[in-house]
C-alpha cells in the first residue's frame, strides 16, 4: 500500500505535464482549423478536407515544439510567482 502511494506521487508531475502539453497542442490545432475555414470560407470546404489539410507532420512538429516551450515557460512562471 505504501509503495503504491509513492508511485502515484512520482507520476503526478508527469501526468500534469502530459495534460498541459496536450492542451496546448489542442489549442494549436483548433486555431489552425479556424484559420482553414476563415481562409477558404467561400469555397465550400468540408470539415474532412480541412482536417486533412491541418494534420500534417510539419504541423505536428510545430505543435509539439510550441507546446514544450509553452510548458517550460508556464512552469517557470508558476514556480516564480
C-alpha positions, 0 to 999 in steps of 0.5 A, spaced: 500 500 500 505 504 501 509 503 495 503 504 491 502 511 494 509 513 492 508 511 485 502 515 484 506 521 487 512 520 482 507 520 476 503 526 478 508 531 475 508 527 469 501 526 468 500 534 469 505 535 464 502 530 459 495 534 460 498 541 459 502 539 453 496 536 450 492 542 451 496 546 448 497 542 442 489 542 442 489 549 442 494 549 436 490 545 432 483 548 433 486 555 431 489 552 425 482 549 423 479 556 424 484 559 420 482 553 414 475 555 414 476 563 415 481 562 409 477 558 404 470 560 407 467 561 400 469 555 397 465 550 400 470 546 404 468 540 408 470 539 415 474 532 412 478 536 407 480 541 412 482 536 417 486 533 412 489 539 410 491 541 418 494 534 420 500 534 417 507 532 420 510 539 419 504 541 423 505 536 428 512 538 429 510 545 430 505 543 435 509 539 439 515 544 439 510 550 441 507 546 446 514 544 450 516 551 450 509 553 452 510 548 458 517 550 460 515 557 460 508 556 464 512 552 469 517 557 470 512 562 471 508 558 476 514 556 480 516 564 480 510 567 482 
